[in-house]
Amino acid sequence: MKNHNSSVKIDGIDKKILRFLMEDARKPILEIARNIGISGAAIHQRLRKLESSGLLAGSKFIINPRVLGYSTMAYIGIFLDKAMANPRAVKELEKIPEVLECHYTTGNWSILIKVLCRDNEHLMQVLNKKIQQIEGVSRTETFISLNQQIDRQIQI
């Protein structure tokens, strides 16, 4: 496996393949091959190369959380008593299913998390009964997302 910090060289054909797959990961390889004008085998070979380079981190199905009743997205800045508490706090945050992302950050907070809840009441329960109960959490600052305007990957 290549070092993920080194950049990978991709050509125009690789970019075309990736654009098709980023739009729809289930698009048939032969359809992509016809569109680009190369063989399906050549596409498979290029995809194997891109996977082994570490550029492709897999494909996944995207679940629409609103269909399951989850409509409140929030970002929560977490202030910790001591920096030493970071790894322990992250271990505890991992146990909370509503926490989708967790980042160490610069600035005021020690940690920034993204949470998804059914509604504001559910968010309040997650905050009060789970997040603020974690040892080392001194306080939190919550920002509710009213409406996500941009959702995209890096451009290829």
Salt bridges, closest charged atoms under 4 A:
ASP11 OD1 - ARG46 NH1 2.95
ASP14 OD1 - ARG46 NH1 2.73
ASP14 OD2 - LYS49 NZ 3.08
GLU31 OE2 - LYS27 NZ 3.32
GLU92 OE2 - LYS95 NZ 3.00
GLU98 OE2 - HIS122 NE2 2.90
GLU98 OE1 - LYS130 NZ 3.35
GLU101 OE1 - HIS103 NE2 2.86
GLU101 OE2 - LYS114 NZ 3.68
